[in-house]
């Protein structure tokens, strides 16, 4: 048995994003927790796209995306002040999780990390890091 939270966003392409608030950023409490992020096209004749992602990967990506945006040194000072509770993650971040239904056959904690490679570096930067209590604080996996 697994636990799945489904989040849907409408649109097509790289600008589609999912709001991933404080509950989505909590660490998993079991190895069976998953998200399926669904991209619903505006055209009803087109099939939706699905991204199968372990909860801990969602939590890390939401935090990393938001904190990288919030603390971007090239951003105009004072223009970015939304709290991490308002995090949104763009579709390209999830691209390698698309249709990865096979991941559901194993432990969410042992699933390969398929986030963009630069996110690993961001997770190690003091200005970005990882959410509090995230399991990767004890060791960031390779990806």
N, C-alpha and C positions, 0 to 999 in steps of 0.2 A: 504494500500500500504506500502511496505517496501523497504529499500535500502540494496542491498547485494553486497559485494565485494568478488569475488572468487579468491583464491590463490591456486595454485597447486604445489605439490612437488612429485617427482618420487622416488619410493623405497618402501620398506616394513620394518616394525619394528621400534624399539626405536631410531634408528639413523637418521630417516627421520626428516628434519627440514624445516621450512618455513622462508624465509627472511622477516622481518617485519620492514621496514624502517620508516623514519620520518612521512610519511603520515598515516601509520597504527597506529602510536603512538599518534595521535591527539585525543582529547576527542570528544565524539559524540556531535552533535548539535541538534539531535532529538532522540526520543525513538524508532525509526524504523531502526536504523543502525546495520547491521549484517555483519559478515564475514562467509563464508563457506570455510573451509580449506580442500582441497581435496588431498588425498594420492593416487597417481596413481601407481599401481603396474607395475613392469617391465614385468610381464606375462600378456599379453592382454586377456587371458582367465579368469583372476581373476577380480572381480568387484572392482572399486575404493571404498575407504572409505571416509566418509564426517564427518566433525566436524562443528557444527553450534554454533557460538560464538558471543555474543554481542560485538560491537566495543569497549566499555570501558573495557571489560575483555581482549580483544586482546591488547589494549594499555598498560594495567597494566602488563600483562604477558610478553610482549616484553621487557619492561623496567626492570622488576624484573629479568627476565632470564639473560639479558645482564649485568645489574649492579651487580648481584650476582656473575657472572662469572668474571667480570672485577675487582671486589674488593675482590675476594676470598683470605682470609689471608694465605691460604696454597699454593697459586700460587707463582712461582718464580718471584721476583721483576723484572719489566721491560719487561716481556714476554707478557703481555696482555695490549694492548693499542688501540684496535679497538674502534671507537666511537659508541655510542648507535644507530646511524643511520644504523649501520651494524648488528643490532640485528637479531638473529635467535632463533626460539623456537622449541624445540624437540617435537616429537609426544606424548610422555607420558604426557606432560603438558595438552594436549587437550583430553585425554582419556575419561573423564566423559561427554564431549560434543558430543561424537560420535552418529550420527543419531538422534540428539535431535531436529528434525524438529518441534516437538510440541512447542518448545520455540517461534517459529515465530508467534504463535497465540496471544502472549501477548507483552507487552512493553519490549524492550531490557533493559531498566533501572530497571525493576522489575524482570528480570530473575535471577534465583538462580546462585550464583557464584560457579562454579564447578572446579575451579583451584585447584591444589594440596594444601592441608592444610598448608604446610610449606610456601607457597607463602604469606599467610596472615602475618606470622611473619616477612618475609623478607620485606614486604611493610611497616612495622612499624620500621624497623631498619634504623638508620641514614646512614649506608654505602650503602643501597640499595634503599629504599623508593619507591616513585611513580613518574611518569612523571609530569612535570610542568602542571598546570591547570587541572589535573585529578580530576574528581568529588569526588573521594574517599578521597581527602585531608580533606574534611569536615566531614568525618566519614567513616571508613572502615567497609564494611558490614561483617556480620558473614558468615563463610563458614567452 
